[in-house]
Amino acid sequence: MFAADIRRQRISRMRGFRHWKWRLDEMYVRLNGKMVYLWRAVDHEGEVLESYVTKTRDKAAALPFMRKILKWHGKVEAITTDGLRSYKAALTELGCEQKQETGRWANNRVENSHLPFRRRERAMQRSRKMKSLQKFASVHASTANHFNAERRLVDRQTYKTRRSAALAEWQSLMG
């Protein structure tokens, strides 16, 4: 419930933003010894918009993921992806192929957003079911976004103030 509220507030604030840019990427995750793929969309500020788990890494898997983020988050100015052809095929079907950007290091922001998820996944000792992995990925992204204070952009005192306010809000919701 808490993650859904944060997500709704963020989406409503960003709908009017005109320079909306997304970065899309997929990563493999082990689920009972088998590989599944976690598709993720990150915005221009580094916040995770959406996570989606599939068994395959093809156009059929990319299409529902992209439809979902376009439905929830509205129009986008640019979509940065890696060289996976599934993105191009899905974007062509959606009519957004002219918005796709690819580049050698253009997708680093989303690649680095996988690291906190990997750390938490290791601590949990992996997932057993696809549904629980999907739920964990969605909730983890929302709470990580809430506590992501962009340390490099603010001075120490402001950072500490914001961090303590976020922690106080979290404790009031959980208490």
C-alpha positions as CSV (number, residue, x, y, z in Angstrom):
1,M,0.0,0.0,0.0
2,F,2.8,2.4,0.9
3,A,4.7,1.7,-2.4
4,A,1.6,2.2,-4.4
5,D,0.9,5.6,-2.8
6,I,4.4,6.8,-3.6
7,R,4.2,5.6,-7.1
8,R,0.8,7.4,-7.7
9,Q,2.2,10.7,-6.3
10,R,5.3,10.5,-8.5
11,I,3.4,9.7,-11.6
12,S,0.9,12.5,-11.1
13,R,3.8,15.0,-10.5
14,M,5.7,13.9,-13.6
15,R,2.8,13.7,-16.1
16,G,3.2,17.4,-16.9
17,F,7.0,17.2,-17.3
18,R,7.9,17.8,-21.0
19,H,11.4,16.4,-21.1
20,W,10.6,12.9,-19.9
21,K,13.3,10.4,-20.8
22,W,13.4,6.7,-20.0
23,R,16.2,4.1,-20.0
24,L,15.1,0.5,-20.5
25,D,17.2,-2.6,-19.7
26,E,16.8,-6.2,-18.8
27,M,18.8,-8.4,-16.4
28,Y,18.7,-12.0,-15.7
29,V,17.7,-13.3,-12.3
30,R,17.8,-16.9,-11.1
31,L,14.5,-18.4,-10.0
32,N,14.8,-22.0,-8.7
33,G,17.9,-22.6,-10.8
34,K,16.4,-21.3,-14.0
35,M,17.0,-17.9,-15.6
36,V,14.2,-15.4,-15.9
37,Y,14.5,-11.8,-17.0
38,L,13.7,-8.7,-15.1
39,W,12.9,-5.7,-17.4
40,R,13.3,-2.3,-15.8
41,A,12.5,1.2,-16.8
42,V,14.4,4.1,-15.2
43,D,13.7,7.8,-15.7
44,H,16.1,10.7,-16.4
45,E,16.6,11.2,-12.6
46,G,17.6,7.6,-12.0
47,E,14.3,6.5,-10.3
48,V,12.9,3.1,-11.3
49,L,9.5,3.5,-13.0
50,E,8.6,-0.1,-13.6
51,S,9.8,-3.7,-13.1
52,Y,8.5,-6.6,-15.0
53,V,9.5,-10.3,-14.8
54,T,9.3,-12.7,-17.9
55,K,10.6,-16.1,-18.9
56,T,11.8,-14.9,-22.3
57,R,13.8,-12.0,-23.7
58,D,12.1,-11.4,-27.0
59,K,9.5,-9.0,-28.6
60,A,6.6,-10.9,-27.0
61,A,8.1,-10.1,-23.6
62,A,9.1,-6.5,-24.3
63,L,5.8,-5.5,-25.8
64,P,3.6,-5.9,-22.6
65,F,6.3,-4.3,-20.6
66,M,6.4,-1.2,-22.8
67,R,2.6,-1.1,-23.0
68,K,2.5,-1.1,-19.3
69,I,4.9,1.8,-18.8
70,L,3.3,3.9,-21.6
71,K,-0.1,3.3,-20.0
72,W,1.0,4.3,-16.5
73,H,3.5,7.1,-17.3
74,G,2.2,8.6,-20.4
75,K,4.2,10.1,-23.3
76,V,7.9,10.1,-23.4
77,E,10.4,12.3,-25.3
78,A,13.2,9.7,-25.7
79,I,13.7,6.0,-24.8
80,T,17.3,4.9,-24.4
81,T,18.0,1.2,-24.8
82,D,20.9,-1.1,-25.4
83,G,21.3,-3.0,-28.7
84,L,18.7,-5.7,-28.0
85,R,16.5,-6.1,-31.1
86,S,13.4,-6.8,-29.1
87,Y,13.2,-3.2,-28.1
88,K,13.2,-2.0,-31.7
89,A,10.6,-4.5,-32.7
90,A,8.3,-3.6,-29.8
91,L,8.7,0.1,-30.3
92,T,8.0,-0.3,-34.0
93,E,4.7,-2.0,-33.2
94,L,3.8,0.7,-30.7
95,G,4.7,3.4,-33.2
96,C,7.5,4.9,-31.1
97,E,10.5,3.8,-33.1
98,Q,11.7,7.3,-33.8
99,K,12.0,8.0,-30.0
100,Q,14.5,5.2,-29.5
101,E,18.2,6.1,-28.8
102,T,21.0,3.6,-28.5
103,G,24.6,4.3,-27.7
104,R,27.6,2.6,-26.3
105,W,27.4,4.1,-22.7
106,A,24.0,5.8,-23.0
107,N,22.3,3.2,-20.9
108,N,24.7,3.3,-17.9
109,R,22.2,4.9,-15.5
110,V,19.8,1.9,-15.8
111,E,22.7,-0.6,-15.6
112,N,23.8,1.0,-12.4
113,S,20.3,0.9,-11.0
114,H,20.5,-2.9,-11.0
115,L,23.2,-2.9,-8.2
116,P,21.0,-2.2,-5.2
117,F,18.5,-4.8,-6.4
118,R,21.3,-7.4,-6.7
119,R,22.6,-6.6,-3.2
120,R,19.1,-7.0,-1.7
121,E,18.5,-10.2,-3.8
122,R,21.7,-11.8,-2.5
123,A,20.7,-11.0,1.1
124,M,17.3,-12.6,0.5
125,Q,19.0,-15.7,-0.9
126,R,17.0,-15.6,-4.2
127,S,13.3,-16.0,-4.9
128,R,11.3,-19.2,-5.3
129,K,8.2,-18.1,-7.3
130,M,7.7,-15.7,-10.2
131,K,4.9,-13.9,-8.5
132,S,6.9,-13.2,-5.4
133,L,9.9,-12.0,-7.5
134,Q,7.6,-9.6,-9.4
135,K,6.1,-8.3,-6.1
136,F,9.6,-7.9,-4.5
137,A,11.0,-6.1,-7.6
138,S,8.1,-3.6,-7.6
139,V,8.2,-2.8,-3.9
140,H,12.0,-2.7,-3.8
141,A,12.0,-0.1,-6.6
142,S,9.4,2.1,-4.9
143,T,11.0,2.1,-1.5
144,A,14.5,2.6,-3.0
145,N,13.2,5.6,-4.9
146,H,11.8,7.0,-1.7
147,F,15.1,6.8,0.1
148,N,17.2,7.8,-2.9
149,A,18.3,11.3,-1.9
150,E,20.7,12.1,-4.8
151,R,23.7,12.6,-2.4
152,R,25.9,14.1,-5.1
153,L,23.6,17.0,-5.7
154,V,23.2,18.4,-2.1
155,D,25.4,19.4,0.7
156,R,25.8,17.2,3.8
157,Q,23.4,19.0,6.1
158,T,20.6,19.1,3.5
159,Y,21.2,15.4,2.8
160,K,21.0,14.5,6.5
161,T,17.8,16.5,7.0
162,R,16.1,14.9,4.0
163,R,17.2,11.4,5.0
164,S,15.9,11.8,8.6
165,A,12.6,13.1,7.2
166,A,12.3,10.1,4.9
167,L,13.1,7.7,7.8
168,A,10.6,9.4,10.1
169,E,7.9,9.2,7.5
170,W,8.7,5.5,6.9
171,Q,8.6,4.8,10.6
172,S,5.2,6.6,11.0
173,L,3.7,4.5,8.2
174,M,5.1,1.3,9.5
175,G,4.3,2.0,13.2
